[in-house]
Amino acid sequence: MSRLVIAEYDAAENALRLAEPLAGVKDHEKVRVSVERADSSGRPAAVNDPLARLASLDAPTGDIEQMLSEIEAGRR
């Protein structure tokens, strides 16, 4: 399961303060987090930049005409 959750870091208490509770997560259950610095709007930069988000997936890319021809060839 993966989802975006906004949190604020409290250095004095060495804790992340969530804006809302994590639905489906039990109290004291361990979770893995990925920390990204937010931009001036308060949202992680990758969320604001769709191309950065796409690049972060490390998915293969290709020319649309080549992809369509490969799909068509697979139908034959």
C-alpha positions in Angstrom: 0.0 0.0 0.0 1.3 3.4 -0.9 -0.2 6.9 -0.4 0.8 10.5 0.1 0.4 11.9 3.6 1.5 15.4 4.7 3.4 15.6 7.9 5.4 18.1 9.9 8.7 17.2 11.6 9.0 18.1 15.2 12.8 18.1 15.9 12.4 18.7 19.6 10.5 15.5 20.0 12.0 13.6 17.1 8.6 12.9 15.7 6.5 13.4 12.6 3.1 15.2 13.2 0.5 13.9 10.7 -2.3 16.2 9.5 -4.7 13.3 9.8 -4.7 9.8 11.2 -3.6 6.9 9.0 -6.7 5.0 8.1 -6.2 1.2 8.4 -3.0 1.6 10.5 -3.1 0.3 14.1 -1.7 2.3 17.0 2.1 1.7 17.4 2.2 -0.2 14.1 5.5 0.3 12.2 5.3 2.0 8.9 8.0 2.9 6.3 8.2 6.6 5.3 9.9 8.4 2.5 10.8 12.0 3.3 10.7 14.7 0.6 11.3 18.4 1.3 8.1 20.4 0.5 8.3 23.5 -1.7 6.8 26.9 -0.7 3.2 25.7 -1.2 3.8 23.0 1.5 3.5 20.1 -1.0 6.3 17.8 -2.0 8.0 19.0 -5.2 7.3 15.7 -7.0 3.6 16.2 -6.5 3.6 19.6 -8.1 5.7 18.6 -11.1 4.0 15.8 -13.1 7.2 15.3 -15.2 9.3 14.8 -12.1 6.8 12.3 -10.7 6.8 10.4 -14.0 10.6 10.4 -14.1 10.7 9.1 -10.5 8.9 5.9 -11.7 11.9 4.8 -13.8 9.4 3.4 -16.3 10.4 2.7 -19.9 9.5 5.4 -22.3 9.1 5.3 -26.1 7.8 7.0 -29.1 4.0 6.9 -29.3 4.0 5.8 -33.0 6.5 2.9 -32.2 4.3 1.9 -29.2 1.2 1.9 -31.3 2.8 -0.2 -34.0 4.1 -2.7 -31.5 0.6 -3.0 -30.0 -0.9 -3.5 -33.5 1.7 -6.1 -34.3 0.8 -8.0 -31.1 -2.8 -8.2 -32.2 -2.0 -10.1 -35.4 
